[in-house]
């Protein structure tokens, strides 16, 4: 979408503060990110919302990133009863027991190295692609990995915001 508002965006723009906070917090668990997006309402087009999201993500400090990451379950273990994490991690749904066990080991090794869950925009990726990504990224420096995580969070946020504002009620 470019210059015209969608019904979903119009609905989002008119939500009360608490409802809009809750909707954004579901997309990203960083309170700082949510507050930045709320402060810029109303948005004239979805692209304006996405640009605001990208700008807010770029400014998050380490604590804000940690808060955002805390809202994401490990790859291969979506939150029970959470259709969003199940949909986003669909690539692991049909994974073999061997791949699931390997992902568990890699997730634990990654978490031990970096102090947080392995975060990747899993939408559209196979279990093997996610395994290969964690294998590759576990060798990153903490600084490089923090920026990779920031990029992946930005991708996830855009997908979740698109679902929020581009769908009909």
Order of alpha helices (4+ residues) and beta strands (2+ residues): alpha-alpha-alpha-alpha-alpha-alpha-alpha-alpha-alpha
